[in-house]
Every structure is written in C-alpha cells, then in structure tokens.
Amino acid sequence: MSLFFLLMAFVFMLISLNFMNFNRSLMVEWDIFSSSSKIFLFNFYMDWMSTLFFSFVALISGSVLYFSGSYMPMNSKFRGFMILVFMFVLSMFFMVFSLNLVSMMLGWDGLGIISYILVVFYNNEKSNSAGMLTVMSNRIGDSALLLSVAYFMEMSSWNYLLLDECLDMVVVSLIIMAAMTKSAQIPFSAWLPAAMAAPTPVSALVHSSTLVTAGVYLLIRFSDLMQDFKILSVLMYLGMLTTLMSSLSALFEPDFKKVVALSTLSQLGIMMMTLSMGFGKLAFIHLLTHAVFKALLFMCSGKVIHNVGDYQDARKMGGEIFNLPITSAIMVLSSYALCGVPFLSGFYSKDLIIESSLMGDMFFFNYCLYMLIVGLSSSYSFRLLFLSMISFTNQNVSLMSDEEDWVMLISKFGLLVMSLLSGALLMWVCISSSNMISLDYMFKWMAFISMLMGVVLGVWICIWNKKGSKFLTNLKFLEIFMVMWNLPMLSGMKFGFSSMSLHLNLVKLDLGWLELFSGAGFYKLFSSSGLFLEGWNLNNIKNILMIFIISLMFMELVILW
C-alpha cells in the first residue's frame, strides 16, 4: 500500500507540473438529481494547487505506512489500522478535489470520524477522553459548514468557484469558524495536543498534511472571495494568540510528543495570520513545506520514544545522539527546517512571510509579536533537541541502540530530501514573479536575529533546568503556560459539566413531564395554593387592613383611568 501511495505522489506531481506549465485545470461533474430548480452535483476540480497538495499528502502517507510496518506490532489490529489510514487518505482526496460544499462534506466528515477512531485506537481511558474532546470540538466546525451549505442553497449553487461577489458576512463567518475548529485555533486549541494519544504514525499523518491542514486549505480556496471582509483582522489576531500560546506552552511542556504537537499548532497560527493578510499562495507553500518536515519530525520522535522504552517524558531521555546517531541527525535537520535556518525548506516560506508582513501597514505591536513568534519557535525546538539528544542520558543501562532498523530509516529518506529541497523548489515553481521586497538593512536581518535570540533563550532555560535552579519553578505565573492558558480545562471540564447537567435536567423533564402536567403536578399546585390562602383566612387585623388598602388603591386607579 505504501508503494501505491508513493506512485500516486509521483503521478500527481507530474499532473500538477503539467497544469502549471499549460495553465490548465480539469473539472468533472456528475448530475445526481434535480429538484425544484436545485441541481445536486457531485463534481471534482483538478488544478495545480489541488494536485500538488495531494501529491504531498500521498508522499507523506506512503512514508508513514512504510514506517508503520516496523513501528506497529504485527497483530490483528495492524490490518485494521492500515485500512483506517487508507480511508483517512481517501477522505482527504474528497476534501481536496471537491469543488462544491456538499461533496466536500464527505471528506470533511470522513476526516473527523476516522480521526476519532484512530485517536481511540489503544482503547484506554486517556485515548477515549482525547477522542471525545477531538470529535466534539470538530463537530462545532462541522455544524458551521453545514449551515454554510444551507446558506449556499439560496444562491442556487454549491459551487464556490463560480461565485464572484455573492458572499456576505454570515457565510464568511461560518466558513472561518469551520476552518478554526479543524485547524485548532483559539479557543478550540485543546483537542490538538490531546490527540497525541493516537499511535505515533497517526500523529505523523494527522498533524502534518491531513486533518489539521483541512481548515487552512479551505480558507486558501476561499481566500479570493474573503479579502474585503473586516473579520479577517480578527482571524489574524486569533492566529497570533494561538501561535504565542502554543510556543510558550511548548517551552515548559515535558511530554515529548505534545511539544511537537504544540509546534504544529504554532505553525498553523502562522498560516492563519498569512491568510488574513491576503498572502494565500505563501500560506499554501508554507503548508506544504511544514507538512514534510513535521511528518519527518514525528517519525523521528516515534523512533526516539520507541528506543527509550516507550517513555514520552523528555526529562527521562538524553544521549540519543550516541544511541541513534542517524535518527538524531535527521531530527536536527527537520528541527532546523522548522526554525527557518537559511537554505532549508522552512526558511524560504517563513522568511518571505515575515518580509511581506513587514512591508505591510501594521501596528508596531504586530511587528514585535512576529519577531517573538520566530524566536520562540527556535527556543522550544532547541529545548527539545537538548533534552533528547545533547543532555546526559537518564536511561537504564539495559537500553541499547537500535539504529539498524532499515525500514524506519528508508521511510525517512524521501521526506528528508524534501525537507532540504522542497522550499526552494516550491518557490521556483509556484511563484513565477514575486512581489518587490524593499526593507531596511536591519529589518532584513530581523528574522535571523530573532531566531538566534530564541536559541539563546532555549539554551538558558535548559541550563537553568539542568542546574536544578528553583528560579523558573518559583514563578507561579508560568503554570498557566503549562496548561495552555487553561484551554483544556475550559474545553473539557467546564463545558462538559454544564452540558451534562443540562442533559440530566432535560432527561428528568422528559421522563416525568406526564406526572408534572397531570395528577401529581395539579395536586402539588392546589396544595401550595391552599396553604397560601389558609394563611390569609386567619383573623389577622394586619392582613385585613392590607387587603382593604390595596383594594382602595386599585379602585382609584380604575376611576382615574
């Protein structure tokens, strides 16, 4: 199956280059039925963007499936796991190539349902809780997309490519809400780190090119229709907050896989910020480059976790540069690509995004946030490398090197080449003529200087933690960064408890409404009314005078009226 996906990646890459070269696209329509002037179509649209994106999805899926052959145990569940991954990629196929919202819902809902099954794959309490949080958070976005489908019905077509200026604020808000939940933007960010309860190959596929990128891809498709709406400024600040929150949380998160998941969340926030500024093509290029090196980083993380006895606590690791030298070198290169080190894949997209934003007319506070985001990505990446590779080992003496697993090494080779070259190739192929960038000398170097300052911050945090200093642990305000600004608590506990209590009250009403509105209810009403009137029947001069005064006032008001 992995060979089939790799062949599909090659074929779709050639088709995409052909579409780019000849400026072509292909649309296939299937008329299902017509009713009351509404035509129900099932159509596919293939252009250079959709075919190029799916070629990357197929490349990562083939590499992950080949990696799973060595990582996952060969038991009865492995065949079901392979089928689920194949269905997951098939849902992504419908999502990418669908031109109208109705056929897109097949892929959109398929991604949500199959991701839930994959998150609860291990069938324990932690994975079940993470699966419920994942599926319930995504159902909010599914509801918003269904409402937008109903809204498009009034436009006599679900084909969003044929729309020019027909969108209004309502449908744009619904589409942005759907994209925010699927891409885990604030306040729906809690489900993405919780989904790390899934097997590591699933995380490598879900958090790189499929589930979390569906929302970004949807906004890229609608980007030309949403440029004149003020709500995009709200999306920009939500993306900034998401990136800042995830970056600060990754600096203090001990779970190895959750740090990588939080880095995915920070990059998704950068894509949302880029889209809100109108740079849809730059966001698409960053989406593709991020998919490659993030899948490679997850696969290396899975190998490291597998080698230390399936521990995910980064504080129990160390010395992997000696135990796993090849995996460590690949992980360092993928982390460098994430940080934006010059001439790696992440550098071309991230540096052009920063320079394009600096060319825009924004607040000085926005520029500072951009530089802080670039620096923090280097900080948590170096902290992760330091704890797992450079620091002294915290492992048992019985653990040995397992680098001779050639299946895992071969599965990373294609992604490694793309992590080194995809940024330059995509900039050369996708952007024929870039915009003019005219910046001051210091502004030109600002992104690189911010990255170096982030590395210094990461080194300082690692050294202070290794020395056993209580300085960082005594800062109580840092606790809010360790719990993602209390978003998991708000998403899981508070909303879950309130919805459960409301459900219990409705169940009580549903089970006892006949008693409430029949004999028992009337008996309670008449008993309470009788006790009330019985109190007034007492020979109390105060009650009699009060009734007399109220009656006189009422009669006076009637006469005046």
C-alpha positions, 0 to 999 in steps of 0.5 A: 500500500505504501508503494501505491501511495508513493506512485500516486505522489509521483503521478500527481506531481507530474499532473500538477507540473503539467497544469502549471506549465499549460495553465490548465485545470480539469473539472468533472461533474456528475448530475445526481438529481434535480429538484425544484430548480436545485441541481445536486452535483457531485463534481471534482476540480483538478488544478495545480494547487489541488494536485500538488497538495495531494501529491504531498499528502500521498508522499507523506502517507506512503512514508508513514505506512512504510514506517508503520510496518516496523513501528506497529506490532504485527497483530490483528489490529495492524490490518485494521489500522492500515485500512483506517489510514487508507480511508483517512487518505481517501477522505482527504482526496474528497476534501481536496478535489471537491469543488462544491460544499456538499461533496466536500462534506464527505471528506470533511466528515470522513476526516473527523470520524476516522480521526476519532477512531484512530485517536481511540485506537489503544482503547484506554481511558486517556485515548477515549477522553482525547477522542471525545474532546477531538470529535466534539470540538470538530463537530462545532466546525462541522455544524458551521459548514453545514449551515454554510451549505444551507446558506449556499442553497439560496444562491442556487449553487454549491459551487464556490468557484463560480461565485464572484461577489455573492458572499456576505458576512454570515457565510464568511463567518461560518466558513472561518469558524469551520476552518478554526475548529479543524485547524485548532485555533483559539479557543478550540486549541485543546483537542490538538495536543490531546490527540497525541494519544493516537499511535505515533504514525497517526500523529505523523499523518494527522498533524502534518498534511491531513486533518489539521491542514483541512481548515487552512486549505479551505480558507486558501480556496476561499481566500479570493472571495474573503479579502474585503471582509473586516473579520479577517483582522480578527482571524489574524489576531486569533492566529497570533494568540494561538501561535504565542500560546502554543510556543510558550506552552511548548517551552515548559511542556515535558511530554515529548510528543505534545511539544511537537504537537504544540509546534504544529499548532504554532505553525498553523497560527502562522498560516492563519495570520498569512491568510488574513493578510491576503498572502494565500499562495505563501500560506499554501507553500508554507503548508506544504513545506511544514507538512514534510518536515513535521511528518519527518519530525514525528517519525523521528520522535516515534523512533526516539520514544520507541528506543527509550522504552516507550517513555514520552517524558523528555526529562527521562531521555538524553544521549540519543545522539550516541544511541541513534546517531542517524535518527538524531541527525535527521531530527536536527535537520527537520528541527532546523527546517522548522526554525527557518535556518537559511537554505532549508525548506522552512526558511524560504516560506517563513522568511518571505512571510515575515518580509511581506508582513513587514512591508505591510501597514501594521501596528508596531505591536504586530511587528514585535509579536512576529519577531517573538513568534520566530524566536520562540519557535527556535527556543522550544525546538532547541529545548527539545533537541537538548533534552533528547539528544545533547543532555546526559542520558537518564536511561537504564543501562539495559537500553541499547541502540537500535539504529539498524532498523532499515525500514524506519530509516528508508521511510525517512529518506524521501521526506528528508530530501524534501525537507532540504529541497522542497522550499526552494523548489516550491518557490521556483515553481509556484511563484513565477514573479514575486512581489518587490521586497524593499526593507531596511538593512536591519529589518532584513536581518530581523528574522535571523536575529530573532531566531538566534535570540530564541536559541539563546533563550532555549539554551538558558532555560535548559541550563537553568533546568539542568542546574536544578535552579528553583528560579523558573519553578518559583514563578507561579505565573508560568503554570498557566503556560503549562496548561495552555492558558487553561484551554483544556480545562475550559474545553473539557471540564467546564463545558462538559459539566454544564452540558451534562447537567443540562442533559440530566435536567432535560432527561428528568423533564422528559421522563416525568413531564406526564406526572408534572402536567397531570395528577401529581403536578395539579395536586402539588399546585392546589396544595401550595395554593391552599396553604397560601390562602389558609394563611390569609383566612386567619383573623389577622387585623394586619392582613385585613387592613392590607387587603382593604388598602390595596383594594382602595388603591386599585379602585382609584386607579380604575376611576382615574383611568 
